[in-house]
Amino acid sequence: MIALEPIILTKPDSFHRKVEVFLQVSMILWWIQLFVFSLPKNWIDLTFIPNMYLPFFIFEPLGYLLLYAGLFIIASALYTLGKSWRIGIDEKNAGPLVTKGLYQYIRHPIYTGLFVILSGSLFILPNLLTFFLALCAATGTATEAYLEEQFLLSKFGDAYKSYMTETGRFIPKNFL
């Protein structure tokens, strides 16, 4: 149930495209560093990257728990979106406004799942490189969410405004 054209690229000179590229590069570097740190310790010396704190026996399992929870959130949100799922903003073929499943509580559950995964990676690899790349990816994701909301406001108008008052952007409205 994937959209017919799931990957939509914006105009190359637009601010939105620059945000997309920043987010993509941040995520690619984040994945590369996770891969490099998963190599056997005797293959590569990475001790020059300072740790943020001393690893504690509970941190790594907690990180994996967050990683799997984030993947579950993303999978659930993608399933709910069905054929409305897109990477990027599809101005020509925008699907209907989805407000069921996790979307009845938060407007961007895929991004919430990504934030949970990024948080988990900080417990698995507690170093400054992980922190910096996770921060870059989170910043790009938050900006992308804002730009998507501007598009959805222009497409759905008052219906989306009402939806925004009922739901939180990344966490449920009445969670805290």
Residue pairs with C-beta under 8 A, 6 or more apart in sequence:
1 79
1 82
1 83
2 83
2 85
3 83
3 84
3 85
3 86
3 90
3 95
4 83
4 93
5 86
5 90
5 93
6 85
6 86
6 87
7 86
7 87
7 88
8 86
8 87
8 88
8 89
8 90
9 17
9 20
9 88
10 16
10 17
10 20
10 88
10 89
11 17
15 147
16 89
16 147
19 140
19 143
19 144
19 147
20 88
20 144
22 136
22 140
23 137
23 140
23 141
23 143
23 144
26 133
26 136
26 137
26 139
26 140
27 137
27 140
29 133
29 136
30 118
30 121
30 130
30 133
30 134
30 136
30 137
33 125
33 129
33 130
33 133
34 121
34 124
34 125
36 44
36 46
37 46
37 125
49 127
49 128
49 129
50 127
50 128
51 126
51 127
51 128
52 122
52 126
52 127
52 128
52 131
53 126
55 126
59 123
59 124
59 126
60 123
60 124
62 120
62 123
63 120
63 121
63 122
63 123
63 124
63 125
64 120
64 124
65 120
66 116
66 117
66 119
66 120
66 123
67 116
67 117
67 120
67 121
67 124
69 113
69 116
69 120
70 113
70 114
70 115
70 116
70 117
70 118
70 119
70 120
71 113
71 117
72 113
73 102
73 109
73 110
73 112
73 113
73 116
74 109
74 110
74 113
74 114
74 117
76 101
76 102
76 109
77 101
77 102
77 103
77 109
77 110
77 113
78 85
78 110
79 101
80 98
80 100
80 101
80 102
80 103
80 109
81 95
81 98
83 95
84 95
84 96
84 98
86 95
89 147
89 148
89 151
91 151
94 151
94 155
97 152
97 156
97 159
97 160
97 163
99 163
101 109
102 109
102 112
103 109
103 167
104 167
105 167
105 168
105 172
105 173
106 112
106 167
106 168
106 169
106 170
106 171
106 172
107 145
107 149
107 163
107 164
107 167
107 168
107 169
107 170
108 145
108 148
108 169
108 170
111 141
111 142
111 144
111 145
111 170
112 170
112 171
114 137
114 141
115 138
115 141
115 170
118 134
118 137
118 138
119 134
121 130
121 134
122 130
122 131
122 134
145 169
145 170
149 160
149 164
149 169
152 160
153 160
153 161
156 163
166 173
167 173
168 175
